[in-house]
Amino acid sequence: MVKAGSALVDELALYDVVNTPGVTADLAHISTPAKVTGYLPKDDGLKHALTGADIVVIPAGIPRKPGMSRDDLFKINAGIVRDLAKGCAEFCPKAFVLVISNPVNSTVPIAAEVLKAHHAFDAHRLFGVTTLDVVRAETFVAEIIGEKEPQKLTIPVIGGHSGETIVPLFSQAKPAGVKIPQEKLDALVHRVQFGGDEVVQAKDGAGSATLSMAYAGFRFTEKLLKAMRGEKGIVEPTYVYLRGIDGGEAVANATGVDFFSVPVELGPSGAVKAHNPLPGINAHEKTLLEACVRGLKGNIAKGVQFVKDPDHTTAPAPPAQAK
């Protein structure tokens, strides 16, 4: 989607353990300016894919298979993110790193710890992509209020990126006239939090959200590309290390967690400023926030522990929605 949808991309380098040559050939036929290259692990493929990269998007991971425990799945996906983060530290230490791989609540702390260990961590350049939660909130609210163009809505979604750690702030939706009927509020919140389950059920267990996630990943990447080129006023919710970003300290102190998704102003250097929406939340959202923080603390700790001792780390507690 990055290749097809954005003229801002000069080169797209793909890396995977399988199938990369075929995907590369397919994408190369799209009539946009970006040059497409593809690499496999052999012949220093990761090094070639990452060297010179300005942005690295990490959607890698495997779906849960029959007989596989949550711990098995977590360790595999966490290991993939750890190894790719190490590659970023070695081959493109100044790149912006966008983590999509689930569970984002834990994989972003994993990437941060790896980058720190290699003296390549910059909080302004590491992002957990939570845009799918925002996209869902926009879509579902538009259905309720009869808005034909969901993209005209602005709905902050804060916290994390799974289940009850997702906190949509409908009280701060824009335009200011957006009102959610009280009798529909609980169901709407649940749908945003567990929208991934809706897709899994519709696919009868044969897959999870891929197309909507691709769109969300593209949307955040393109916003960052525009900000890198100097466009002003770009603000997107994203899961970041709060204490390393201007404005983030207040959110970290209020919540007691260091990683949290808030609206972040983007610029040429990445995350310019974290916007604090907490003073404006209502009583209902405060209750949601309490549940969010309880879940996030454990998720973050699991990520940090995995880097220190991967063999003795269990998966974050459920619920952890499929994308």
N, C-alpha and C positions, 0 to 999 in steps of 0.2 A: 504493500500500500504506500510505503514511503517512496518507492520508485515511481509508482503510477501517479501519485497525487501531489507531489511537491516539486516545483522547479528549483527549490533551494538546495537540493541535494546534488553534489558534484560527483560523488562516488559512493557506491553501496557495496561493502565487502561483507560477504556471508560466511559464517562458520558453523559447522555442525559435524557430528560424528558420522552421519550418513546423509545421502541424497543431495548434498549441496551442489554438485555439478549439474544435475537436472533442473533444480530450482533456479540456478544461475542462468542457464540457457533459456529457460522460460521467461524470466524477468527481462533478460537482455533484449527481447523482441519488442518491448514496450517503447513507444516513440517519445521518450523524455530524455533530457540531457545526461542523466546520471549514468556513469560507467558502472557496470556490475561485474564483480569478481567473486569467486567462490572457493572455499578452502575446506579440506578435510584435515584431521589431526596429523596425517603423515606429512613428511617434508616440512616440518615447522609451520603447519598451516595456521595455527593460532597466532603465531608471531607475525606472519604476513598479513593476516586479517586485521590485526589490531594496530600495527605500526602506522603512525601518522593519523590515526582516527581522532576526530574532534568530538564525536558522540558515539558512545557504545550503548546499544539497547540489548538488554539481556532478558529474553522471553523463555529461555531454555528450561527444560524440565520434562518429566514424564508423567502421564496420568496414572492414577492408582489402578492396579491390575488385580484380577481375582486372586485372593489368597494373600495379598500384600497388606501388611499392617500400616497404620499411620506412621509409626516409627520408621519402618522401612522406607516409605515414600519420602518422609521428611529428610532422612539422612542422604538419600540419593539426590534430591533436588538441592538440598543445602550444600552438598559436596560439589555439585555442578556450579553453583553460584560462587562458592569459595574459590574454585579453580579458575573460573573466568575472571574474578576480581584480582586474583594473583597475576593473571595475564595482563590485565589492565595496568596494574602497578608496574609491571616490568616493561611493557611495550608502548603504553600510551598514558603515562602517569598524569598528564594534564587534561585528559579527556573528560567530558561529562559522562557519567555512568547512570543509566536509567534502568532500574530493576523492575521487571514485570513478574519474574518467576515467583510463584507462590511457595510458602506463605510469606508475602511481602513484609508482614509485621516482624518476621524473623530474618528473612534473607537480606534486608537492607542493613540491619545491625551486623550480620555476617560479613557483608561486603565492607562495611566500615572498619571492622576489626582487622580484616585482611589488609586493607589499604593502610591502616595505621601501622601494622607490623612491617610494612615495606616503605614507611615514611612517604606515602603518597596520598594520604587522606586530606581532603579539602571538603568541608561540609557544604560549601557553595556549589560543589560539582557532583554530589551524590543525591539521587532522587529515587524514591519509590513511586511508581506510577499507579496512582489511585483514581485516575480519570474515569475509569469505567463506572465507578460509583456515582460520579457527577453526571455522566451521560445518562445513566439509568434514572437518577433523580429528575433530570430535565424531562426525559421522555414520559415518565409516569405522572409527573405533575401536569404536563401538557395535556395528557389524556383526561385528567380530572377537570381542568379548568377550560378545556376546549381551545387551547392554543395550537394553531396549525404549524407553527415554526418553533419547535422546542429549543432550538439553538439560541433563540432570543432571550431565554430565561437564564438567570444566574442564580445557582443554588449552591451555597457552600456545603461541602461534605467533609467533615473533619474526623480525626481519630486514627483508625487503622484501616485495614482492607480485608476484613473477614467478619462475617456475622455481626455480633453485638458490638464489635469495636468500630463499626461504621456508624457515624452520627451525622445524619442529614439535618442541616439547620434551616428548616422551612420558614422559621420566623424571620430569617434574614434574606429570603428570596427576593429577587428583583425581576421585573419592576415591582415597586412597592405595593401595588394593588393586588399582587398574587395572594390569594387566601385559600387555605385548605380547609374544607368542612371538617369540623371536629370529629364527626362520626366516621370519617375516612382516614383520619390521621394515623392511627395505630397500624392499620393494614398497609398504608403507604410506607411507613417507616420499615415495617417488616419486609415489604417487597424490595425496597432498596437494599436492605441488609442481606437478604437471602435471594437476590435476583439470580444468582448463579444456579441455585437449586431449580428454579423455574425452567432454565434452559436444559439442564441435565434431564429433568423429567420429560420435557417435550421431545428430547432426543432418545427417550426410552433407555437411558443409561449408556448410549453409544458414544457419548462425547459431552463436552462442556462448551462454554461460550468461547468461540474462536473469532468469529467475524466481528462481533461487537468489541471484543478485546483488541483486535487488530485496529479497528477504528479509533478506539480510545488511546492506544499506544501511539498511533500516527498523530492524533490531535495534540498530545502533549509534546511529542518530538517536534512537530512543526512550530508550535508556540515557542519552544526553546530556540529553534533555528532562527525564527524571526527576531527574538530578543537578542541573540548573538550578533545579529546584523544591525542592531541599534534601534529597533522598533520599541517605543515607549508604552507604558501602561499595561503590560501583559501580566496578568495575575491568574495563577492556576493553583488549585489545591494539589499538594504533593507531600509525600511522607519523607520527612527530612530529619537530620540531627539538629535539634532546636538550638542547642547551646553554642553552635558554631555559626549561627546566622543572626544578623541584626534583627532585633524584635522577638527572637525565639526564646530568649531567657525567661521572659514573663510567662509564656505559655508553659515552659518546662517547670517553672516554680509553681504554677497554679495546678498543674496536673500531676506532678511527681514523676513524669516520664521524660526521657531525653529524645525519643523518636516519636513523631506525631505528625499527622497530616493537617496542615492549615493552608489557607490561601497564601501563596508566596509570589512576590513580585520577581519577575525574571529579567535579567539583563545580560550584557556581554560576558560578565564574569559568572553567570549562573544565578544562584539564589541571592537576590539583592536584599530582600527584607521579608520577614515573616509577619503576616498580618494577624493580630490577635482578635478572634471573634468572640472570645469567652465572656467578656463583660456584657454582651448583648443577648446572651442566650436566655430562654424562658425556663420555667420550672420543669416542664416536660423534658426539655433538652438537657437540663442538669441531671435528671435521673438517667437518661441515656448515656451521658458522659461518665457517670460513676461506673456503670457496667463496662463501658469502653475501657476505662483506665485499669480496672481490675484485670481484664483480659490482656491488655497490652503489656502490662508489667511482666507477666509470665512469658508472653511471646518474645519480648525483647531479651529477657534473661536466657531463654533457650537458644537464641541466635548467638549471643555472646559465648555461652557455654560450649556450643558446638565447635567454635573455632579453637577453644582451649582444650576440649576433650571430646572429639567427635564420637568415640566409641561408647561413651556413657551419657549421651544426651538423648532424651525422649522427645517426641514431637510435642508442639504446643497443644494445649487442651482444646477440644472442640468448643463451639462450632467453628469450623474453618470451611467456608463455602467454596464450592467450585466457582471459577470465574464464569 
